[in-house]
Amino acid sequence: MKRIFISSVVAIILALASVSQVAFAADAQQVAPATPDESITLSPVSTRFAIDAGQQRAGEMTIVNDGKSDYDFIVYARPYWVANDSYDPVFTKGSKQSDAYQWVRLPQTKFHAKSGETVKVPYTIDVPATAAPGGHYGVIFAETQPSNTGEQGNSVERKKRVGMIIYASVNGQTINKGEIVGNQVQFWQTQPPMKATATARNEGNVDFVDKVTFAVKDMFGNPKYVITKEYPVLPQTTRSIGLEWPQSPWFGLFKVEIQQQFLDKELTSTHYVLMMPRLLPVLLIALLVIGGGVALLHRKKRKA
């Protein structure tokens, strides 16, 4: 009987070990940082300003070629908006307020960047005198161009692009209004990373920034993870902000606090999260059943 019990326990321990390996797979597998021959980096990634209708604003983007190859790149403006509450970017005119791209003036649209070189790209934003008060949005892209080597054959021509988002607020009768929809955290999560969601709704005509803090502690109050980030919320949209603890363990009980702050609103909510693989309860129950069965057989044997 002891051999049966010990064999069963060993089998369950091995199963638990395999579960933990599966749970850690996402974290343990690291992708080596890419070192492509062609690489383009842009800063800043956004520009935010308030301006009167009929006025002009000059600015500059910085393009860095941090790859090994020289390349040409072009710059151009497009609309910027978002789709659904997950905020998938839309570069077509998804709203009457995604019109700031029409105000962009680029004195030069084609550039050359040598490996390791930094290139300055000037631009001007001319706001029409008829621009409505409130938020207006667009994006300026920088896009690499295929080299004319004559050896492309059947290869696919790859282009890389980066963009700077324009958040322009035209002064006048602006409406700053929004609501905190709530914070959502699932109690039982079966694999890392730990995830949560903070949701906010903009009911005005100009964007605002939602400052979100995601903090995790163990049951003894020891801090395990904390991050604070700011997320723009566009007018008349709802944004669900995905939060996660990338290196969360596969097993444990944790206390989670989520705080949202924007305009005159503030909400802090507390939640509890159990990180536990789906098969773990089944294996524990199996262990109890096997142990109980072995004990019962042993008792019957003693009575006999």
Disulfide bonds with the S-S distance in Angstrom:
none
